[in-house]
Amino acid sequence: MVDNEADGYFDSRLAWDPRRQVVWSTLCAEVFQELVPENGVVVDLGAARGDFINNIAARRRVAVDVWSGMGEHVEPGVETHVGRAGDLGFLEEHSVDVVFASNLIEHLEISEIDEVLGEVKRVLVDGGKLILVQPNYRTSYKRYFDDYTHVSVWSDVSLPDFLVSRGFEIEQLKARFLPLTVKSRLPVHPLLIRFYLKSPIKPLAGQMLVVARRS
């Protein structure tokens, strides 16, 4: 995706929305920070506007995206690298504690995902984590292809199986983690988000969470 295509995608599918800051600051505080060591290194693949990386604490924070506009949105202190998620040559082997990606791999062909996972395994420390937040086709099939850039299909069964086949161990799987989009009918407020995360009943849940460990 070249820059003008990325700009068009952000305008049509990921237009700026203040609710995203509420969602991601709450998610990082309630879910992700306990998976990311504050004295460690975290890399955000497909970082976009920095929703995750801006709200997580770590000694070194790295944002990667093909969109050159990313640098205008990430906080000071976050390193930015414009390029594909599979181009991590700027990172040393076994130098990263956590790799995070939200809504990324459904935009990639299998061969591209294999390239990404190969690089992820190379840069992760032993026991390092790969965290994926991802549309779950099983719970969001009616809307999965509303995004015209989705090219691969993943469910809470196929994605863990795929990761295991590529040398990862699954540590955590939540088939129903979040609504498919912040554009849903549900109101956005930190207290409601916390309640949603803890509730066994998750209306409109279309996103899954997979936490895998480099074995």
N, C-alpha and C positions, 0 to 999 in steps of 0.2 A: 504494500500500500504506500504510494508516494504521498508527498505532503499535501498536494491539492485534494487527493482522494481522502486523506485523513481529515483535512479541514471540513470537507463535505460530510463525512461520517459523523464528526462531532456536532456539526450543526443539525443534522437530521436525527441522530440516534442518541447522542450524549450531550445535548445542550446543557449549559450550566444550570444547576438547580441547587439552591441553598439547602434543600433537604438532604442532599448527599453528605454534607459536612456533619449534620446531626447523626445520620446513620453510621458513618464510618468512625467518627469519634467514639460513639457508643460501642460499636463492634470491637474496636481495638481495645477499649478499656475492659470490656466484659468477656471477650473471647480470645483475641489474638495476642495480647501482650503476654499472657502466661506461656505462650508458645515461642516467644521471641526473647532471648536473653538481652537485657539492657546493656550488657558489656560486650555483646556480640555483633555480628555483621548480618544484615538482612538485605536481600535484593528483591525488588518489586518488578516483575516482568509485565509489560503492558500497563505501565504505571498511569498513563493518561494524565489526568489533572492532579495526580498525587493523593487521591482520597485515602488510600491506605498508608502510604509511606509518610505522609505529613502527620499522621496521627499515631504512629508507633514510635516507641523509644528504643534506640540501639546506639551502640558506639559508632557504627558506620552504617549509613543508610544509602542505598543505591537504587536509582530509578532508571528503568530501561523502557524505551518505547520508540516506534518508528516515527512518531509525530514530533517534529522539532519544536512545536509550541509547548511541549511538556515543561520546558525550563521556565516558562513564565508563571507556572502554577505551583511548583514545588517550593517548599520552605528553604530558607538559607540553611546550609549545612547538609542538604541532600545532594549527593552526586548524581549527575544526569549523564546518560549515555544514549545518544540517538542511534538506533539500529534495531535489527531484528532480535527477537528473544533467543534465537539460537546463536547469536554472535556475542559470546561472553569471553572472548579472548583477552580482554583487558583485566580479567580476574584470575588470580593464581589458583592452582589446584588446592583443594581442601582448605579454602580460606573463608567460606561462607557458612553461617549457622542455619539460616532459614532462607528459602526461596519462596516467594509468594506470587500467586497470579490469580486475578479475578476476571472471569469472563474472557479468557484468552484462547484456550485451545480449540474451542468450537469454531474459531476463525481460521484454523490451520488444517492442512492436509496431514494424513498420518505420517508421511515422510518428514514433514516439517516438525511435527510433534516429537518424532524420534530424535531429530537433531537437537531440539530444545532439551529433551530429557538426557541426552548424552552429555550436553554441557552442564546441566544441573547436577548430574552425578559427579562430573569432574570437579566442580567448584565446591560442592558441599563437603563439610567435614564428615568424618565417620559418625554415623548416627544423626547427621543433619536432617532437617525436615523440609519437605515440599508441601506447601499448603495451597490447595486449590478451592476456590469458590466458583461454582460452575452451574449453568443451567442443567437441570435434570430432565432429560427427554420424557422419562416415565411420568413425571408430574407436570410437565409444561408442554406436552406435545402439540397442543392446539396453538401455541404461540411461539414455539421454538424457531420457526422460520419466518417470523415477522421481521427479524433482522436479516437483511438481504446479504450480509457477509458471513453468515453461518454456513460452513461447508462440511463439518463433521458432526456426528451425533453421539452423545454420551449420556449414559444413565448411571444410577447408583450401583448397578451391577457391572456394566461394561468398563467404566473408568477404573474402579479398583482392580479388576482383572487385568486390564491393560498395564497398569502401573506395576503390578506384581510380575507380569511377564517381562518387564523391563528392569527388574532387579530392585524394586522398592518393596517395603513392608508397610502394610496399612495399619496405622495406629488409631485412626478415628474416622468414622463415616457417619454423616448425618444426611439422610436422604432428603429430608425436609428441613432446610436450614433457614431460608429467607424467602420473601416474595420475589417473584421474577424480576421486578423492577420497582424503583421508588415512585414510579408513575401509577402504582396500584391505588386502589380506593382506600387503603388503610392509612390512618393519620400517622404522621411522623413526629415522635416525641421520645426523648431518652427513656422515660419510665415505661412507655408502651413498648419500646423496642426490647427493653430488659424483660418485660413480662412475656413478650412473644418468644424470646429465646428460651425461656424456662418452661413455657407452656407445652404440654403434650399435644395440644390442638393448634395447628398452624394453618389458618386459612390463607389461600392463594399462594402457598409455598411452592416455588418453582426452582429455587436454587438449592444445590447440595453443597456440603462441605466435605472435603477429603484431606486428611492429614497423613502423609506417607513419610517413611523414614528411609534414608539411604542405607542399604544393607551392605 
